[in-house]
Amino acid sequence: MQKMYLTQRNWACVSALSAFALMFIWVLPNTIALRHALLGVGAIAGLFLIQGHWPIFNRLNPRLIPLYAILGLFIWVLVHYCFFSLNPSLELSEIKGLWMRTVAGFMMAIGFGITLSQFESLRKYFYLGIFSVPAINLIAYLYDCYLLHGLINPELFHNSRFLFAKIETAYFGGVAASVAVASIIYFVIHANEAKRYQQIFVYALGLLLVLLSAVLSNTKNGVLIAMLLCILLAAVIFFHSFFYAKGKNTKILGIVIVAFILISSGFVWHAQKQLATRGWNTVFQDTQLAMDIDKNTQWQYAEGSRPLPLNSAGLPPAVNTYSRVAWATVGVRLISQYPLGYGSVNQSFNGLQSYLNIYHEHTGQTHSGWIDFGLGFGLPGLFLMFLAIFSIIVLSLLRPARLNLIAATICVMLLPFCLTSEMSYKQYFESMIFFLGMCGTFVACNGIQNKYASRKNNS
């Protein structure tokens, strides 16, 4: 038994270190080869960890529903290619590339989930890795300020010296914010946890780091998702502190946290409105205008190449709001016409329009991850994705251990985030399946650490 423990511990270390390195370099440019190598190493470690814990996975169990759903998605992709593809050559190329990497990432994620559930000492690699993207962003900004001998405008920083795209800051920042929010909630609720106040302070700083990173990146999606998570945190802490908590210290702690959230969020919101391009003040009027895709056909042309009609407030709409809402509206219509999907993660919006001879100059995506994925793999694909997400949320809340709360919060974050962000694209999609696989494994392995510890002690 001791030998078995050491073997599993070694594979867990490999899994943790490869996942840490992958999360650290996932968004950095010119790291594709290293990313693939880490996926391969992590997938191998994952297979050995799955083999060592096969009794968890080899029988029907409701806690495995999230993992069943993702496996079902892989099967649906093969079925779609064989029987329903509208572009077999493109779909096959993505199966050989993107989907193979996604499967490898899924195996890696299961192994990483087992590692974090079983070996608490290795969790630090997850927490450090998950905050690496906002930390890199902030460090890069401060370094540029040092080189230029003063504070620089975030818009200048993003346009000329930014290391990676806005979507990467927003997405990985959203995952980091989810971890921070879930951890703060956990330590507020569990008053007997060791180093409770230190942990809350550290994760509050982590949440502030994400907010600052989003502002410096000038990303609306990043600020919006971080603000929504702050609202969720404030609501949970408020209700727990004033309606469930009995100790005076917990009530005072709740007041301090809510005050911190309100002050930080107010500062970030004000900064974003001052620095961002216009569009926040007329977002609803612009959305209403853009949804009328039959009357207003500017969406068919290159973004910004045609003058836009005035919105109901008598003002020209924000170009990015108009374009994204119009493309999303067109995407929803196309899903209703082709509910089984086109068959591509990266090119379904462009491909379906070409297939139907719809004139369009925009060859990218709708910028809504859920709509893009629905265009690719239809209502069955969306059903399996939402089944994985909602089952993780429900099963996590039924047994709210710390890792389960993190899993639930990440999934809650993904629901609105993928509605407004281009997550159905290349490495972003691969990373989303990775995190869903990891969260699903948290649910499946809930309680495994204590059982394994007792085995080790009895050996």
C-alpha positions as CSV (number, residue, x, y, z in Angstrom):
1,M,0.0,0.0,0.0
2,Q,2.9,2.4,0.8
3,K,4.4,1.7,-2.6
4,M,1.0,2.3,-4.3
5,Y,0.7,5.6,-2.3
6,L,4.2,6.7,-3.5
7,T,3.4,5.9,-7.1
8,Q,0.1,7.8,-7.0
9,R,1.9,10.7,-5.2
10,N,4.5,10.8,-7.9
11,W,1.9,11.0,-10.7
12,A,0.0,13.6,-8.7
13,C,3.1,15.7,-8.6
14,V,3.6,15.4,-12.3
15,S,-0.1,16.3,-12.9
16,A,0.1,19.3,-10.6
17,L,3.3,20.7,-12.0
18,S,2.2,20.2,-15.6
19,A,-1.1,21.9,-15.0
20,F,0.5,24.7,-13.1
21,A,2.9,25.3,-16.0
22,L,0.0,25.1,-18.6
23,M,-2.1,27.6,-16.7
24,F,0.9,29.9,-16.5
25,I,1.8,29.8,-20.2
26,W,-1.7,29.2,-21.7
27,V,-2.1,32.8,-22.8
28,L,1.5,33.7,-23.6
29,P,2.4,34.0,-27.3
30,N,4.8,31.6,-29.1
31,T,4.2,28.8,-26.6
32,I,2.2,26.3,-28.7
33,A,4.8,23.6,-28.8
34,L,5.3,23.8,-25.0
35,R,1.6,23.8,-24.5
36,H,1.2,20.6,-26.5
37,A,4.1,19.0,-24.6
38,L,2.4,19.9,-21.3
39,L,-0.9,18.5,-22.5
40,G,0.8,15.3,-23.4
41,V,2.5,14.9,-20.0
42,G,-0.6,15.9,-18.1
43,A,-2.8,13.5,-20.1
44,I,-0.4,10.6,-19.4
45,A,-0.3,11.5,-15.7
46,G,-4.1,11.7,-15.8
47,L,-4.5,8.2,-17.2
48,F,-2.3,6.7,-14.5
49,L,-4.2,8.6,-11.8
50,I,-7.5,7.4,-13.3
51,Q,-6.2,3.8,-13.3
52,G,-5.2,4.2,-9.7
53,H,-8.7,5.4,-8.7
54,W,-10.7,3.3,-11.2
55,P,-13.3,2.2,-8.6
56,I,-14.6,5.8,-8.5
57,F,-15.3,5.8,-12.2
58,N,-16.2,2.2,-13.1
59,R,-19.7,2.2,-11.9
60,L,-22.8,4.3,-12.5
61,N,-23.0,7.1,-10.1
62,P,-25.0,10.4,-10.2
63,R,-21.8,12.3,-9.2
64,L,-20.3,11.2,-12.6
65,I,-23.1,13.0,-14.6
66,P,-20.8,16.0,-15.5
67,L,-18.1,13.6,-16.8
68,Y,-20.6,11.5,-18.6
69,A,-21.9,14.7,-20.3
70,I,-18.5,15.7,-21.6
71,L,-17.8,12.1,-22.8
72,G,-21.2,12.3,-24.5
73,L,-20.0,15.5,-26.3
74,F,-17.0,13.7,-27.7
75,I,-19.2,10.9,-29.0
76,W,-21.6,13.4,-30.5
77,V,-18.8,15.0,-32.4
78,L,-17.9,11.7,-34.0
79,V,-21.6,10.9,-34.8
80,H,-22.0,14.4,-36.2
81,Y,-19.0,14.0,-38.5
82,C,-20.2,10.6,-39.7
83,F,-23.8,11.6,-40.4
84,F,-24.6,15.3,-40.2
85,S,-21.5,17.3,-41.2
86,L,-22.0,20.1,-43.7
87,N,-18.2,20.4,-44.2
88,P,-16.6,17.0,-43.6
89,S,-13.1,18.0,-44.5
90,L,-13.1,21.0,-42.1
91,E,-14.7,18.9,-39.3
92,L,-12.2,16.1,-39.8
93,S,-9.3,18.5,-39.6
94,E,-10.6,19.9,-36.3
95,I,-11.1,16.3,-34.9
96,K,-7.5,15.5,-35.7
97,G,-6.3,18.8,-34.1
98,L,-8.5,20.8,-31.8
99,W,-10.6,17.9,-30.6
100,M,-7.6,15.6,-29.9
101,R,-6.1,18.4,-27.8
102,T,-9.4,18.8,-26.1
103,V,-9.5,15.1,-25.2
104,A,-6.0,15.2,-23.9
105,G,-6.9,18.3,-21.8
106,F,-9.9,16.4,-20.5
107,M,-7.8,13.5,-19.4
108,M,-5.3,15.9,-17.9
109,A,-8.1,17.7,-16.1
110,I,-9.5,14.5,-14.5
111,G,-6.0,13.6,-13.2
112,F,-5.6,17.2,-11.9
113,G,-9.0,17.0,-10.2
114,I,-8.0,13.7,-8.5
115,T,-4.7,15.3,-7.5
116,L,-6.3,18.3,-5.9
117,S,-9.0,16.2,-4.2
118,Q,-6.5,13.6,-2.8
119,F,-3.4,15.6,-2.0
120,E,-4.2,18.9,-0.2
121,S,-0.5,19.9,-0.1
122,L,-0.5,20.1,-3.9
123,R,-3.4,22.6,-4.1
124,K,-1.0,25.5,-3.9
125,Y,0.0,24.9,-7.5
126,F,-3.6,25.3,-8.6
127,Y,-4.1,28.6,-6.6
128,L,-0.8,30.0,-7.8
129,G,-1.4,29.0,-11.4
130,I,-4.9,30.3,-11.6
131,F,-3.9,33.8,-10.6
132,S,-0.9,33.9,-12.9
133,V,-2.6,35.6,-15.8
134,P,-3.9,38.7,-13.9
135,A,-0.5,38.8,-12.1
136,I,1.4,38.7,-15.4
137,N,-0.8,41.5,-16.8
138,L,-0.3,43.7,-13.7
139,I,3.4,43.1,-13.7
140,A,3.7,43.9,-17.4
141,Y,1.8,47.2,-16.8
142,L,4.0,48.2,-13.9
143,Y,7.1,47.4,-15.9
144,D,6.0,49.6,-18.7
145,C,5.3,52.4,-16.3
146,Y,8.8,51.9,-14.9
147,L,10.3,52.1,-18.4
148,L,8.3,55.2,-19.3
149,H,8.8,56.8,-15.9
150,G,5.2,57.3,-15.1
151,L,1.7,55.9,-15.2
152,I,0.4,55.1,-18.7
153,N,-3.1,55.1,-20.0
154,P,-4.6,51.5,-20.1
155,E,-5.8,52.1,-23.7
156,L,-2.2,52.9,-24.8
157,F,-1.0,49.9,-22.8
158,H,-3.4,47.5,-24.5
159,N,-3.0,48.8,-28.0
160,S,0.8,48.9,-28.1
161,R,2.4,46.8,-25.4
162,F,-0.2,44.2,-24.3
163,L,1.0,40.6,-24.0
164,F,-2.2,38.8,-24.9
165,A,-5.7,39.4,-26.1
166,K,-8.6,40.9,-24.0
167,I,-10.5,37.7,-24.1
168,E,-7.6,35.9,-22.3
169,T,-7.5,38.5,-19.5
170,A,-11.3,38.4,-19.2
171,Y,-11.6,34.6,-19.2
172,F,-8.7,33.6,-17.0
173,G,-9.5,36.5,-14.8
174,G,-13.0,35.2,-14.5
175,V,-11.8,31.8,-13.4
176,A,-9.4,33.4,-10.9
177,A,-12.2,35.6,-9.5
178,S,-14.4,32.5,-9.2
179,V,-11.8,30.8,-7.1
180,A,-11.4,33.9,-4.9
181,V,-15.1,34.3,-4.4
182,A,-15.7,30.6,-3.6
183,S,-12.8,30.6,-1.2
184,I,-13.9,33.7,0.7
185,I,-17.5,32.3,1.0
186,Y,-16.1,29.0,2.3
187,F,-13.9,30.6,5.0
188,V,-16.7,33.0,6.0
189,I,-19.2,30.1,6.5
190,H,-16.7,27.8,8.1
191,A,-15.7,29.7,11.3
192,N,-13.5,26.8,12.6
193,E,-11.1,26.7,9.7
194,A,-7.4,27.3,10.5
195,K,-5.9,30.6,9.4
196,R,-9.4,31.7,8.4
197,Y,-8.8,35.5,8.5
198,Q,-5.4,35.2,6.7
199,Q,-7.1,33.1,3.9
200,I,-9.9,35.6,3.5
201,F,-7.4,38.5,3.3
202,V,-5.3,36.7,0.7
203,Y,-8.2,35.9,-1.6
204,A,-9.6,39.4,-1.2
205,L,-6.3,40.6,-2.6
206,G,-6.6,38.1,-5.4
207,L,-10.1,39.4,-6.3
208,L,-8.7,42.9,-6.2
209,L,-5.9,41.8,-8.5
210,V,-8.4,40.4,-11.0
211,L,-10.4,43.7,-11.0
212,L,-7.3,45.8,-11.5
213,S,-6.2,43.5,-14.4
214,A,-9.5,43.9,-16.1
215,V,-9.4,47.7,-15.9
216,L,-5.8,47.8,-17.2
217,S,-6.8,45.6,-20.1
218,N,-9.8,47.8,-20.8
219,T,-12.0,44.8,-21.3
220,K,-15.7,45.2,-20.8
221,N,-16.4,41.5,-20.5
222,G,-13.6,41.1,-17.9
223,V,-15.0,44.0,-15.8
224,L,-18.6,42.8,-16.2
225,I,-18.0,39.2,-15.1
226,A,-15.8,40.3,-12.2
227,M,-18.5,42.7,-11.1
228,L,-21.2,40.0,-11.3
229,L,-19.1,37.7,-9.1
230,C,-18.6,40.6,-6.6
231,I,-22.4,41.0,-6.5
232,L,-22.8,37.3,-5.9
233,L,-20.2,37.4,-3.1
234,A,-21.7,40.4,-1.5
235,A,-25.2,38.8,-1.6
236,V,-24.1,35.5,-0.1
237,I,-22.0,37.1,2.6
238,F,-24.8,39.6,3.5
239,F,-27.5,36.9,3.9
240,H,-25.2,34.5,5.8
241,S,-23.9,37.2,8.2
242,F,-27.2,38.7,9.0
243,F,-29.6,35.8,8.8
244,Y,-27.6,32.6,9.6
245,A,-24.4,33.5,11.5
246,K,-24.7,33.5,15.2
247,G,-21.3,34.8,16.3
248,K,-20.6,38.5,16.6
249,N,-17.2,38.1,14.9
250,T,-18.7,36.6,11.8
251,K,-21.2,39.4,11.5
252,I,-18.4,42.0,11.8
253,L,-16.4,40.1,9.2
254,G,-19.4,40.1,6.9
255,I,-19.8,43.8,7.2
256,V,-16.1,44.4,6.5
257,I,-16.1,42.1,3.4
258,V,-19.3,43.7,2.0
259,A,-17.8,47.2,2.5
260,F,-14.6,46.1,0.8
261,I,-16.6,44.7,-2.2
262,L,-18.7,47.9,-2.5
263,I,-15.7,50.2,-2.4
264,S,-13.5,48.1,-4.8
265,S,-16.4,47.6,-7.2
266,G,-17.3,51.3,-7.2
267,F,-13.8,52.3,-7.9
268,V,-13.4,49.8,-10.7
269,W,-16.7,50.7,-12.3
270,H,-15.9,54.4,-12.3
271,A,-12.5,53.7,-13.8
272,Q,-13.9,51.5,-16.5
273,K,-16.5,54.0,-17.5
274,Q,-13.8,56.7,-17.7
275,L,-11.3,54.7,-19.7
276,A,-13.5,52.4,-21.9
277,T,-14.8,53.3,-25.3
278,R,-18.4,54.6,-25.2
279,G,-21.3,52.2,-25.2
280,W,-22.2,51.5,-21.5
281,N,-24.8,54.3,-21.4
282,T,-26.8,53.2,-24.4
283,V,-26.2,49.5,-24.3
284,F,-30.0,48.6,-24.2
285,Q,-30.9,51.0,-27.0
286,D,-28.0,49.7,-29.1
287,T,-29.1,46.1,-28.5
288,Q,-32.6,46.8,-29.6
289,L,-31.4,48.4,-32.8
290,A,-29.0,45.6,-33.6
291,M,-31.5,42.8,-33.1
292,D,-33.5,44.1,-36.1
293,I,-31.3,42.3,-38.6
294,D,-33.7,42.4,-41.5
295,K,-34.1,46.2,-41.5
296,N,-30.6,47.1,-40.5
297,T,-28.2,45.0,-42.6
298,Q,-24.9,46.8,-41.8
299,W,-23.9,43.5,-40.0
300,Q,-23.3,42.0,-43.4
301,Y,-20.4,44.3,-44.1
302,A,-17.0,44.8,-42.5
303,E,-17.3,46.1,-39.0
304,G,-17.3,50.0,-39.1
305,S,-17.3,50.2,-42.9
306,R,-20.9,51.4,-43.2
307,P,-22.6,54.2,-41.3
308,L,-25.0,52.9,-38.6
309,P,-28.6,54.1,-38.1
310,L,-29.4,56.0,-34.9
311,N,-30.8,54.2,-31.9
312,S,-34.0,55.0,-30.1
313,A,-32.1,57.7,-28.1
314,G,-31.3,59.5,-31.3
315,L,-27.6,58.6,-31.0
316,P,-25.3,56.5,-33.2
317,P,-24.7,53.1,-31.5
318,A,-21.4,51.8,-30.3
319,V,-20.0,49.9,-33.3
320,N,-18.9,46.8,-31.2
321,T,-22.2,46.5,-29.4
322,Y,-24.2,46.8,-32.7
323,S,-22.0,44.2,-34.5
324,R,-21.9,41.6,-31.8
325,V,-25.6,41.7,-31.0
326,A,-26.5,41.6,-34.7
327,W,-24.1,38.7,-35.3
328,A,-25.6,36.9,-32.3
329,T,-29.1,37.5,-33.6
330,V,-28.2,36.0,-37.0
331,G,-26.6,33.1,-35.2
332,V,-29.7,32.3,-33.3
333,R,-31.7,32.3,-36.5
334,L,-29.2,30.0,-38.1
335,I,-29.4,27.6,-35.2
336,S,-33.2,27.4,-35.6
337,Q,-32.7,26.5,-39.3
338,Y,-29.9,24.0,-38.7
339,P,-30.5,22.6,-35.1
340,L,-27.8,19.9,-35.6
341,G,-25.1,22.3,-36.4
342,Y,-22.5,22.9,-39.1
343,G,-19.7,20.8,-37.6
344,S,-16.9,23.3,-36.7
345,V,-15.8,24.9,-33.5
346,N,-13.9,27.7,-35.2
347,Q,-15.7,28.4,-38.5
348,S,-19.4,27.5,-38.1
349,F,-20.8,31.1,-38.3
350,N,-18.8,31.9,-41.5
351,G,-19.4,28.4,-42.9
352,L,-23.2,28.4,-42.4
353,Q,-23.6,31.8,-44.0
354,S,-21.5,30.7,-47.0
355,Y,-23.5,27.4,-47.2
356,L,-26.7,29.4,-47.4
357,N,-25.3,32.0,-49.8
358,I,-25.8,34.8,-47.3
359,Y,-23.6,37.8,-48.2
360,H,-21.2,38.6,-45.4
361,E,-17.8,40.3,-45.1
362,H,-17.2,39.3,-41.5
363,T,-15.5,35.9,-41.5
364,G,-15.0,35.4,-37.8
365,Q,-17.5,34.4,-35.1
366,T,-20.5,35.9,-33.5
367,H,-18.5,36.7,-30.3
368,S,-21.0,34.7,-28.2
369,G,-19.5,31.4,-27.2
370,W,-22.8,29.6,-26.6
371,I,-24.2,30.7,-30.0
372,D,-21.0,29.8,-31.8
373,F,-21.0,26.3,-30.3
374,G,-24.7,25.9,-31.1
375,L,-23.9,26.8,-34.7
376,G,-21.1,24.2,-34.7
377,F,-22.8,21.2,-32.9
378,G,-26.4,22.2,-32.6
379,L,-28.9,21.8,-29.8
380,P,-27.5,18.3,-28.8
381,G,-24.0,19.9,-28.3
382,L,-25.5,22.7,-26.2
383,F,-27.6,20.3,-24.2
384,L,-24.5,18.2,-23.3
385,M,-22.5,21.4,-22.3
386,F,-25.3,22.7,-20.2
387,L,-25.9,19.3,-18.6
388,A,-22.3,19.2,-17.5
389,I,-22.4,22.8,-16.1
390,F,-25.8,22.6,-14.3
391,S,-25.1,19.2,-12.9
392,I,-21.8,20.4,-11.5
393,I,-23.6,23.4,-9.8
394,V,-26.3,21.2,-8.3
395,L,-24.1,18.4,-7.1
396,S,-21.5,20.8,-5.7
397,L,-24.1,22.7,-3.7
398,L,-25.5,19.4,-2.3
399,R,-22.0,18.7,-0.7
400,P,-20.4,22.2,-0.4
401,A,-16.8,21.3,0.3
402,R,-14.3,23.9,-0.7
403,L,-13.3,22.4,-4.0
404,N,-17.0,21.9,-4.8
405,L,-17.8,25.5,-4.1
406,I,-15.0,26.5,-6.5
407,A,-16.4,24.2,-9.1
408,A,-19.9,25.6,-8.7
409,T,-18.7,29.2,-8.9
410,I,-16.6,28.6,-12.0
411,C,-19.7,27.1,-13.7
412,V,-21.9,30.0,-12.6
413,M,-19.3,32.3,-14.1
414,L,-19.2,30.5,-17.4
415,L,-22.9,30.8,-18.0
416,P,-23.0,34.6,-18.6
417,F,-19.4,34.9,-19.7
418,C,-19.8,32.6,-22.7
419,L,-22.9,34.5,-23.7
420,T,-20.8,37.6,-24.5
421,S,-17.4,36.2,-25.2
422,E,-15.9,34.2,-28.1
423,M,-15.2,31.1,-26.0
424,S,-15.9,28.6,-28.8
425,Y,-12.6,29.1,-30.4
426,K,-9.2,27.2,-30.4
427,Q,-7.4,27.2,-27.1
428,Y,-10.3,29.0,-25.3
429,F,-12.6,26.1,-26.0
430,E,-9.9,23.6,-25.0
431,S,-9.4,25.4,-21.7
432,M,-13.1,25.5,-21.0
433,I,-13.4,21.7,-21.4
434,F,-10.3,21.4,-19.2
435,F,-11.9,23.4,-16.4
436,L,-15.3,21.6,-16.8
437,G,-13.4,18.3,-16.5
438,M,-11.6,19.4,-13.5
439,C,-14.8,20.7,-11.8
440,G,-16.6,17.5,-12.7
441,T,-13.8,15.5,-11.1
442,F,-14.1,17.6,-7.9
443,V,-17.7,16.5,-7.7
444,A,-16.9,12.8,-8.4
445,C,-14.1,12.7,-5.9
446,N,-15.7,14.5,-3.1
447,G,-14.4,13.0,0.2
448,I,-11.7,10.9,-1.5
449,Q,-8.9,12.7,0.4
450,N,-10.0,11.6,3.9
451,K,-10.6,8.0,2.7
452,Y,-7.2,7.8,1.1
453,A,-5.5,9.3,4.2
454,S,-7.1,6.7,6.4
455,R,-5.8,4.0,4.0
456,K,-2.3,5.4,4.2
457,N,-2.4,5.5,8.0
458,N,-3.6,1.9,8.2
459,S,-0.9,0.6,5.9
